[in-house]
Amino acid sequence: MSALNLSRSCRRRATGSFRTLATATEAAHPVPRQPPVAPSPVPPPPRSGKPTLSASVILNRAPILTREPTPFERAFFAYQQRVRRALHNPFPEDFYFKQGSLLATKFRAEEIEREREAFGNGFGIEEEKSADRAAADAAALEQLRLQEGEGDELPSREHRADTKKDYRSLDRAGQRNIYALVFVNGEWRFPTGDIKKGEWLHQAAQRDLQHECGAHMDTWIVSRNPIGVYKPKAPADTPAPESATFFYKAHILAGQIRPANGATDFVWLTRRRSASASRQSTGTV
């Protein structure tokens, strides 16, 4: 064998042994693979134009009647009254009323009724009188009650507008807060309008209120600061500009709404009815 062939044979043997050693090393210590990288999300298209700003007025009529107490409140007040009556000192009626006068007789009779109402019929001792004097006092007390209007019948707490379901009347739901909604473009909503350039938000709210409800009422916007803002979520793939509606609270003091400039109808509803009516697209509430 020549020297050239011997050299080639040794080179092939050495290369084969090196490859075997490298393959064994890779099998014993595998190289960790990098996890696949998720593609970056495509950014939404930029909004075109300036945001659309609107001003809306939540016009409120405050309660005109005191709220009726709940059964628990009635029981609590009655208990407190009995405790206070049982612990308080007797009223010095001789100091405030002339002895034997008609007012003293009336106060004593009413005090006996209050004692019996608080503690039962066994309380409240009536003064012994002759039959003639008792009849004269009863006639005088009846005449005094008529003069003071105690016999007049109190009006009902339920107004005629409640029985007739007149939703346009300001006299309905006297114990509740009611809010004005106008019917514009097939939907019930609060009086709303746009904001002009260089105009303050509360000024735009006052102008928009008169634009849709007329100028035949006295209103008071509570503050120059809005009570809330609504930003509807637009689809991510649409380039429409963002919109925001600023809400202002106002009270009606006198007058009534007269729909104008696109508003065709109006109602005064409680908070729950307002929420349900705003989701309807018909002219009925």
Buried (B, 14 or more C-beta within 10 A) or exposed (E): EEEEEEEEEEEEEEEEEEEEEEEEEEEEEEEEEEEEEEEEEEEEEEEEEEEEBBBBBBBBBEEEEEEEEEEEEEEEEEEEEEEEBEEEEEEEEEEEBEEEEBEBBBBBBEBBEEBEBBEEEEEBEEEEEEEEEEEEBEEEBEEBEEEEEEEEEEEEEEBEBBEEEBBEBBEBBBEBEBBBBBBBEEBBBBBBBEBEEEEEBBBBBBBBBBBBBBEEBEBEBEEEEBEEEEEEEEEEEEEEEBEEBBBBBBBBEEBBBEBBEEBEBBBBBBEEBBEEBBEEEEEEB
